[in-house]
Amino acid sequence: MTAHAGNDAEKQRIYTLASQWFVETLPEGGSILTPGKRIWTLENLEELDEKFVQRPDLRAGLTFLQKLQEQLSDASPDAVQLMAELHVVFFWWIWEGAISGKKKISDLNAILSWHPDRPALPAEVAASMSPGFAHPGQWANTRRDVQLTTLITLISAFLREPPEKIAELQNDPLALRDFWAASPTPSGDAARWGLLHELYPDVFESTVSPTHKRLIIDRFAQEGDDTSDPDRALMAIRRRLSATWGAGYSYYDATSDPLHWLWAAPQKQWNAFLSWARRLWETTELDFDRHERSYKLEVAGKLSEARSAASNSPDWPDLVRAGLNHRSNNLTSTFNRLPLNDWVRENPADGAHALHTLWADARPENVAPAVDAFGRLIAPSGRTTPGAILSLASTLLLAKDEKQFPPVTIGTARAMWRLTGWGEAPPDSTPGHLLHRAYLLFDEVLRDAPTWENPPRDRLDVQGLLWTLVRLRGKPETWSDAEWNDLLAFRGAVPFEEGEEPPEPEEIPTTEVDYLGDAATQLSLDRSFLEEIAALLDDKGQVVFYGPPGTGKTFVAKRLATALAEGEAERTTIVQFHPASTYEDFFEGLRPTLASGQVHYELRPGPLARIAEAARVDPDHTYVLVIDELNRANVPKVMGELLFLLEYRDAKVATLYRPEGFQLPRNLFFIATMNTADRSVALVDAALRRRFHFIPFFPHLGAMKGLLRRWLHRYGRATVVADLLDAVNAELRTEIGDHLVIGPSHFMKEDLSEEALERIWTYNIHPTLEELLWGRTQELARWSWPAVRVRYQSQLNLGAAPRDEEPEGESPDANTQSGASAPNGELP
């Protein structure tokens, strides 16, 4: 039941229309869609109560609109229009990630089509269907009938009051809340809280979850606050937090990251993280002061000398170099500090300005603006990746206050966030935001650590502790093997690589997950692209992803299937077609079995029959079957009469083994993939083409264009490999065509060193080119790795890409000891 931010003007449009409806239209019995016509009357509401509320349709296998059309089949035109306008009020608060603006408008037009005059949807009302404010939750979203029943009940009770009482309630939001709370309604609290927010956004939070409200209050209420009235308490908290997070901040969205995690971090995971942190902190042999704190204080002292001299001493660049190159400093890589030192020496005025900006403007409560300004100013040094800026800035900030500004590296920060359940930072996070986010995590540990033995004193202590928790390589001597293995299991239980499963959810979720949004972030794709695919699935029920190998078709299909199934793996199935695939393999067939020495045949369901049955008995949830490499099989032979059912979901047909008939559930979607290198999509059977939407996956077109570049940027990596791929594909397209170019997934790997690139090219890409250029020896020779490297080396600087997330500080002179952590430095 999360709340979501949107464009301020778009949100204000909704608030304005909702207020006009409640203050003017509703008391006068007017209309949202056709001003001057009487629609919002008690008579029409009572008719909806009779036709809709008192005649619930709980049949499975029908959509909500199919049921609603039948319920309103004998309703008056005014009652039909009121149902549409009731949907407008209902849709206003629902976030577009739960029900898209297109879907809302489609549903409204469907209801209005039942009206004899077919009223049009005004442009302003249509525009107000986005962005919405809150996710209603899965139950509320699937049981729209209950939410609408609640609205009918609440609004009817309001209109039955005398005019003076109506005016009194309109002027007292909390009294209106209490009035509606006393009205008997079904389990439609989401609709009630959503309605209150859209009418009085300054009084009621956009979240519709009482559990979330209590968690927010528990985290941010201060001693002495009156928390007996949650809405009053939340108003007081918002006034206080606005000074830090800005007016109109969101408790959920990336616009206010990481505020959400301060109150909604998965409690089990957070407690486990704190438990291991405490165990390490209280392990005396690790001696954090000696192995973590002391050498950072030495570096801070040297850098402080440079800071003191920066304004009035000609040799201050040498002092900066001495601080960064101090024998104890492995907090920043040589790859980062040498270019910065050289640039400062050659451009002392610009260097002084950059450092002065960082040191003068950094604030403990929000370091981001100063760090980002510093990053822009040092761009001429060539250190422009988020990891490089984060590492350099946080190390240099030791000169200002080592207790408030400890060093942070991007790899360790990401590991900490995952271990605590905070998750990834937003994809567009700046280096300053990443550092600010890390410091807030340190503060949360300090907040929860006072009961420890000799608890951490400041952020510097916490930084060393958490680096040790993430990076400790050897078992402390006083630990048992079992305890050490438990720590390794804890660190290994959290995904450190893209594509792994998320942590186990809490018994009481603290947030409704934006499954499509999360999938888009993980896939480095635009959310609108996944929304478009979901809309195409809603239309026909099945889509085909087609394109050359390595474009991520299967990975996107699997990840999108998981998102559509709301993270429930049991509601997705993947099968791979091949030339020997049969109808019996895919759907169902007779299989031999041995019993009492005799061979018998029994009917066994295949993957399609199993998932179809699961979808049939669970009609309120989405099920997805992924068919990989669809065109490698004889599709008409494998699918048989099921091809007909793909197009006609309401029909039943007798199958080879089911004379009683079989029907494909409407809540079962199909996502198939096709490699155009195997067989051109142009050769696909016309009957198959008619039943599927075909979505192209080409690395230089549409949503896939720039995918590798976005992925590299997201992880703070240099984009030289993306430059290489773009240039190579531009040349290949003239030789082998669009359908056979190289996909980006070959290069979406942790190791992108030149040696790794050579292996990828030699053993993955070149064998394919050998097949495509068979017999064209001279042309093929141009595509060996040595030839490619020479051809593109000069303009792409191949081999100079930084390895942004590798740990450093593992040289023989690193300050390490057996069983203790090394001082924490790593490449940016």
N, C-alpha and C positions, 0 to 999 in steps of 0.2 A: 504494500500500500504506500509506495513511495511517492514523494512529490518531486516535480521536475520543473526546472526553470525553462524559460523560453524567451524569445524576444520581448522586451518590455512593452513595446507598442502593441504586439499581438496579444499579450496578456491583458493589457489595459483595455483593449477592444472587448474582450470577454467580460471583464469586470463592469464596463460601462453598459453593455447590453443586458447583463444580468440585473444590474441595479435598476435600469429602466423598466425591465419586465416586472420586478418585484414591487417597485414604488408606484408605477403608473399603470402598466398593463393589467397586472393581476387584480388589484382592487376594483378596477373598472370593468373587469370581465372582457378585456380586449384581446388582441391577437398579436403574436410576434411576426407572423408571416403576412397577414393581410390586415394592416391597421384599419380600425373602424368597424371591423366585424367582431361579433361577440363569440368568443371561443372559450376563454378561461372562465366558465361559469360553473356554479355548483351542479346545475342540471347536466352539463356535459361530463363533469367529473363523476357524477353518480352513474351515468350511463357507462363510462369506462369501468367503474367498479362492478357493475352488473355483467358486462360483456367480457371483461378481461380478468379482474381480480377474483370474481366469484366463479369463473369457469376456467380454472387452471388446466393447462394441457401438458401433461408430464410424459407424453409418448416419446420413446427413443427413436432415433433415426430421422427426425425432422429438424430443420433449422428453426431458430427462434422466429424468424420472419414468416416461415411457412405456417407455424402454429398461430402466430399473431394474425395473419391474414384470415385464417379460418375463424378465429375468435371474433374478429371484427366484420365478418361477412354480412351480418345483418345490422351493423351499427349505422347510425346516422352520419352524413358527411361531416357534420361539425365534430362529432366524436372521433372520427378518423383523423381530422386535422388536429384535434387536441392531442391525440396520441403522437402525431409527428412533432408538435410543439413541445410536448413533454419530453420527447427524445432530445430536442434541442437543449433544454435545460439540463437534462441528464448528461449529454455529451460535453457540455461546456467545461466541466471540471475534469473529465477523463483525459489523461495524458495520451498523446498521439502514438506513443510507443506501445500502448495497450490496445487502443483502437485507432487506426490511422485516420487522418482527416478525410482521405478518399473513401474509406470504408464508412465513416459517419455520414458523409454526403450521399453515398450510394444507398445506405439504409433509409435515410430521410426521403430520398426520391422514390424509393420502393413503396414506402408507406403512403406518400402523397399520390402515387399512381393508382391507389385504390379509391381515391376521391373522384367523384364524377367530373369535377372541374379541374382536377390535377393542378393545384396551386403551385406556383413556382417558388423556388427557394431564393430569397433575396441575396444579392452578392455579399452584403455585409454579414449576413447570418452564415453563409457558406464559408466565408473567410474566418469566422469565429470558431470553426471546428478544429482549428489548430492554434496553439500547441497543446492546450489543456494543462493541468497542474499535477495530477496525481494518478498513480497506478491503483486501480480499485482492488487489486488482489485477485488471485485466480478464481476463487469461489464467486466473488461479486461479479467478475467479468463474464463467467459462464452462466450465471443465473441472473440475467438481466431482468427477467420477469419479477423477481423478488425486489430488486432495486426500484423498478418502476411502480410496483405496488406500494412501496414505502413512500415514494413521492406523491402518489395519488392520495394516500391517507393523510400525509402531513399537510398538503396544500388544501385539501378539503376541510380539515380541522381549522386551518387558518381562516378560510373564507366564511366559515360558519360563525365567526366572532363578529360582534357589532363593530361599526366603523371606528368608534373611538378606541376600542381594544386593538383593532388592526393597526391604527396609527401608533398606539403605544408600543406595540411589539416591533414595528418597523424602526422605531427610534431607540430601541434598547436591545442590542444584539444578544446579550447574555440572557435577558428575559425570554427572547424568542427561542434561544437554545433550550431553556428549561421548559418552555411551553411544548416544544416539539418532543423533548425527551419524555414528557408525560403522555404523549399520544401513543396508543398501542399500535405497534407496527411489527411486521415480520423481521427476519434477521437482515435488515437492510441498512445497517448503521453507516456503511460506506456512502450511500446516497445522501443520508442526512448530513454527515460531516462535509461531504463535497458541496452540497447546496449551501451550507452555512459559510464555507470559505468563499465561494464565488460571489456571495452577497456581501460579506463583510471581511475582506482579505486582511484588514488591519487588526482584526480581533481574533480570527480563527486561522490557525496554521493550515497549510494546504494538505498536510498528511491526513489521511482518513483512518489511521490506525491508532487506537487508544494505547496499544502496547508501545508504539514508537514514541508517542507523546510522553509516556511515563519514563522511558529510557532517556529521552532528551532532558527531562526535568531532573532525573536522578544524577545525570552527569554535570549539568551546568548550573543548577540551583546553588545559591550560596547560603552559608549559615545565616539563619534568621529569616530567610525567605518563607512566605506563606505558600505552601504547595497544595493546600487543601482543594483549591479550585484549579485544575490543570490549565484551563485556558487563560486565566489571569496570570498564573505562574509563567506560562509560555510567552505572554506579552512582555512580562518583566525581563525574561531572559533575552528576548529579541532586542529590546532596547539596549541592554547591556552589551550583547555580542556585536551589535551593529557597528560599534566603535572600532572593533577589530576586523570584522569580516565584510563590512560595507552594508549600506542600506539594501534591503531586498535580497540578502544572501539566502541560499538554499541549504537545508540540512542534508540534501541528497546529492545534488548535481556536482559535476566536475568543475563548475564555475566557482565553487567554494571548497574544492578539495584542499586538505583532507578533513574538513570539518565533520563529514559524515562518519569517518572512522573513529573520531573522538568519542562518539556515543554508541556507535553500532558495530564496533569491531567484534567478530565472533568470539564470544566470551570463553568458550572452551579453549580455543586456540590461543587467545591472549593469556589466559591463566597458565597454559602449558609453557608458553614463551617466557613468562615471568618466573615460573618455577625453575626452568633451566638456567635463566639468567642469574637467579639468586644462588643456585647451586654452584655455579662457576664463581660468582663473586665471593662466596664464603669458602672457596677452596684456597687455603692460605698459600700453598706452594706456587700458585699462579702469580702471586705478588704483583698486582696490577700497577701499583705505584712505581715499582722498579722497571717492569717490562713494557708498560703501556704509557704511563703518565710522564715519567722523567725525561725521556728523550724528546717528547713533544714540547715540554717546557724549554728544553735547550734550543730547539728550533724556533720557538716563539720568541725567546730572548734575542736571538740573532736577527730575526725579522723585525723585532721592535726597534733595534738600532737603525735599520734601514728606514723604518717609518719616521723615526725622530729626525733623521738627516735628510729626508726626501725634499724638504722645502728649502733648505739653506746650505747644503753641502754638495760640492761638485762630484764627490766620490760616492754618492748614494747608490748609483747603479751597481757598483762593486759590492756594496753592502747587501743589496737585494740578491745578487748572485751568491754571495757568501751564505746568506740565510737559506736560499733554495738548495744550494749545493752542500749544505752542512753534512758532515759525515753521518749524522744520525737521521737525516731526512730521507726516508724512502716513502714519504707520503705522496709524492708526485713522481711521475716517471721522467727519466732522462729525455724521452721523446717529447714531453711537454715543456719541461723547464728550460732546456737548452734553446729552443726557438724563442721563448719569451725573454730569456736573458740577453740573447743577441739583439732582439728588437729593442729592448729597453736601452741597451748600450748605444745602439745606432740612432735611437730616437728618444733622447732623454726627456725632452719636454712632453712629448705624447705619453711616454711611460709614466712620468710623474703625474700627469693628469689622470690617467687610468687608475693608478694606485691611490691617489688622493680621493678620487670618487668612491672607490671601494671602501677605504678606511674611514672616510668622513661620513658616508651616508648609511653604512650598515647599521641596522638596529636589531637587537636580540629578538624583538617580537615579530619582525618581518624583514628578513635579510634579502628578499627577492629583488626589489628594485635596484639595490646597489650592485648585486652580483650580475644582473642582466646588463646594467649599464657598463660595468667593467668588461663583460664579454664582448659587447659591441666595440668598445674602445681598443681592445687588444686584437681585433680581427686581423689587422695587417701583419701580425706575428705568425699567422697561419694556424693558430690554435683556436678553431671555431666549433668543434664538436661539443655537444652538451657535456660529455664526460670530461673533456679537457678543461673547459671553463669551470666546471664544478670542482674538480680537483685543485686547480691552481688557485681559484678564489678562496676556497675554504682553508687551504694551507696558508695563504697570505693573510687571511683574517686572524690567524693566531697572533699576529703582531698587535692587533687591537685589543683582544681579550680572549685568551685561550680557554677560559672557563665557559664563555658564552658562545664562542665560534670555533668548535673543534673541527678537524678535517673530516671530509666525507668523500668517498669515491662511489661512482654510480653503480658498480657491480654489487658492492656490499650493501648499499642502500636498498637496491631492489630485492636482494636476498632477505634483508630484515623485514621489509614490507610484506613479503610473501609469508615469512614465518609467523608474523603477527596476525595475518589475515587481512591486512590493509589492502592488498592487491596492488596492481600496477598504478603508477601515476597516470593522469590523463595523457593521451598521445601527444598533445601539443604543449606539454609542460616545458617551461624554460629551465635553464640551469639554476636560476634563482629560486624558482618554485620547487625544484627537486631538493635543494638545500634546505629551504624553509620547511618542507615536508619532513625531511630527516630530523631536523631540530625539534619539530613538534612531537615526533615519535620519542625522541630522547626525553622530552618533558613529561610525556605520559609515563615513562618508566620511573622518572624521579617522583612523580605524583603517587605511584603505587608502591614505592620501595621503602618508605620510612620505617617499616617494621623489621627490615633486614638487620643483620649484625653489621655495624659500621656501614650504613647504607651509602650509596654513591653520593658525592658532594655536589656534583654539577654535571653539565653536559659533557665535559671532557671525560669524566669518569665513565659515564654511560656509553660514550662512543667507543672507548677501549673495551668495555665489557661486551657490547653487542658485536663489535668486530671479532672478538674472541669466540663468541657463541657461534657466529657464522663460519669462521675460518679456522678454528683450532684444528691442528692436524694430528696431534699426538695425545694419547690417553694420559691424564694426570696420574701420577704414581699412586695417589691415595684412593683412586677410583677403582671399583671392580670392573671386570670385563663386561658384566651384564649392564652396569650403569653406563659405561661408555657406548656400548652397542645401542642402548636406549636413546642416547643423545643423537647418535648417527641416524637412528631410525626417525627421530623427530625431524632432524634436518632433511632427511630424505623423503619424509612424508609430504613435504610441500613442494609443488612443482617449481623447478628452477629453469625449465626449458619450455619454450612455446609449444602449445598443443597438448600438455598434460592435463590431467583432470583437476578440478578445483577441490579445495578442502571439503570435508564432509559438512553438510549444513547443520545449523543449530536446530534443536527441537522447536524453538520459537524463532522463526527467521526475523532478523532485524531489518531486512529490506526485501522488497519484491525485486527480483533480478530483471534487468532489462536484457533479456536473452539475445535479442537481435543486435542491440547495441554492443554487448560484450563480444558477440561473434564478430561484428564488424571491426572492433578494436583489435581482436586477436588476429584477424585475417588481413589487417591493414587495408580494408576496403571501406568505401563510403557506405554508411548505413542505408542510404536511399536505394543503393543497388540491391541489397538484401531485401528491403521492403518491396521492391519491384518484383523480385523473384517470388516472394510470398504472395503478392497480388496475382501473379500468373498461376501459381498453384491453386489459389482460391478460384480462379477462372476455369481451368481445365482439369486440375487435379494432378497434373504431371508435367515435368519439364525435362529437357535434355541440355546438358552442358557440353558443347563441342568445341574442339580446338586442338592445337598441336600438343604433344607430350610435354609434361613439365610445367604446365600453366596452372596447376593447382586445382583442377576440376574435381578430382576425388576428395581432396582435403577440404575444399569449400563445401562440397556436397555433404560430407560427413559432419562438418561443424555446423552447417545450416540445419541439417536434420536434427542435431542435438538441440539447437536453439528453438526450433519449431516444436520440439517435444518437451520444452521447458526443462532441459537438463536431465530428463529421465531416460537413461540408456535403454531400459527395457521397452520403450516405445519406439525404438528405431532398430532397423535391421539392414545389413549390407550384404549383397550377393554380387559375385563377379561372374559375368557371362564368358563363355569360351566356345570354341567350335563344337565341342561335344555336349554342350548344355542341352537338356531335354525338358519337355513339358513336365515329366514326372519329377525331375530334379527341382524345378522352379515352383510348381503348384502342388501337385500331389500325384501319387502313383502306387502301384502294387509293388511290394518288395518281398523277396523270399525270406522266410524265417524257418528255423529248424525246431520242431517240437516233437518229443518222443520218437526221435529217429525219422520223422516224416517231414518233408518240405511242404510248408504252407505259404500262402501269400496273404499279406495283410496290407490294407490301405494306409499309407503313411503320408502325413501332410508335409509339404515342403515349406520353405520360408514364406512364400506368399500366403498360403493357406493359414499358417500360424499367426502372422501379423494381422491378416484380415479378420480372423476370429477375435483376436485381442481388441481390435478397433471396434468390432461390432458390439461387444459387451461393454465397451467403455466409450460411448458416443460423445461425451463431453470433452474428450481430449484428442489431440492430434497425434497420429502415428505416421511414420515416414519409412518407406522402403527405398534404399539407395541401390541402384543397379549400376555397377561399374562395368565399363567397356561393353555397353549395350550392343554395339554393332559387330562384335566378334562372334555373336551367335546368329543362328537363323531365327530372327525374332518372331515372324508369323508362326513358325513351327513350335517354338518354345512357349509362346503365349496362347496360341490357339484361339478359342472363343473368348478368352479374356480380353483380347483387343477390343471386342465389342463393348465389354463392360467398362473399359477405360472411358469411353465416350458417354455411355448411358448408365450412370451410377444407380438410377432408380429401378433398372430392369433386373430381372433374374433370368439366367440361362442355365439349361442343363449342360453340365460339363461331362467330360469323358467318364468320370467316375461318380457323378452326382446327378442322378435323374431328377431329384427333387428340386434342383435349381440352386444357383449360387449368385450372390450379389456382392459387389465391391462397396464397402462402406464409404460414405462421403468424407469421413474424417481420416481416411488413409490416402496419403500423398506419395507420389513417386518422383524421385530425382534420379535421372540417369546420366551417364557420362559417355562421350564418344571421342576417341582419338582420330582426328582427321588424317593423321599419318597412316592409319590402318585402312580406312576406306572413306572416301569423300562423302560429306554430309549430303551432297547433291544426289547420291545414289540411294538414299534412304527410301524405303517403301512409302508410297504416297499415303497409304492408310495409316502408317505409323506417324508420318509427318502431320497429318490432320489431327491426331489425338494428343500430340505433345506441343508445347511451346519450346522453341529452340533458342538457346541463349549462347552467344559466341564468347569464347575465352581465347582471345589472341593478345599476346604481350604488348602489342603496339596500338591496341584499339580499346575504346570504352573503359569499363571499370578496371580492366587488367593493366591498362597503360600506366606505367610508373609504379607498379606494385613493388618491385624490388627496391626502388628508390625510397618509397615510403617505409618499407620494412627496415631498411638500413638506417634511415633517419630516426625511426622510432627507438632503435637501440643505440643511438648515438654513434653509429658507425659511419666511416667515410663512404661516399657514394661512387667511388671509382669503379667498382664492379658493375654498378648499374650503367655507368657511362660505357663500359666495355660491351655489355649485353645490347644496349641500344644500337651502338655502332655496328656490331657484328650482325644483328638481325636486319638492320637497314641494308647491309650488303647481301645477306643471304636471300632476302625477299626477291631480289632481282634474279637469283639463280634457281631457287627451288620453290618460290611462292609463299604466300601468307600462311598456308595450312601446315607448313613444315618447319617453321622457324623454331628457335630455342626458347623454351619456357623459363621463367624466373626461378622456379622452385629448385632447380639444380644448385642455385647459389644462395639459398636461404639457409645458411649453415653458420655455426659459431666460428669455425675456422675458415677465414677467407685470405689466408696468407698466399703468397705467390705459389708456394709448394702445393697448397690445397687446391688452388685454381688449376694448376697443371694436372693434378689427379682427376679433378672433376671433368676437365676437358678431354683428357686422354682416355678415360675409362667409361665415361657416361655420354659425352656429346659426340666425340669423333667416331665411335662405332656406328652411330645413327647416320652421320654424314657419309660414312663409307657406303652404307646401304643406299642412301638417296642419290649419291653421285657415282654409283657403280659403273665402272668402265670409263669414267672420265678422270683418268689418272692425274692429268696436269691440274685440273681444277681442284681435285681432292688434296693435292699436295699443298695448296694454298691454305688449307684448313687444319694442318697439323699445328700442335701447340707452339712449337718454335716459330713457325711462320706467322701465326696470329699474334704472338707476343711482339715480334719485331714490327709488324704492321701497325700495331696500336700503341706501342710503348711510349712514343714521344708525346702524343697529345693526351694520353690518359695517365701518365706517370705510374704505370703499372708496377706493383710491388712496393709502393710507398704508403699503402693504406694502413691507418692505425688499427691496432687490435685493442679496442676500447675497453674490454671488460675482463682482461686477463689479470690475475693477481700478480703483484710485484712484491719486492721485498724478500725474494727467495735466494738472493745471492749469498755466497759463503760468509760475508761479513754482516749479514742481517742479525739484528739483536734477538736471537732465538735461543731457546734451551729446550731440552727434551721435555715434552709434556706441556710446554707453555706456548702461548701464541706469539707469532712474529709480529713486529710492529706493522701497523696496517697501512700498506701502500699497494696500489694496483694501477694498472694502466687505465686511462680515462674511458 
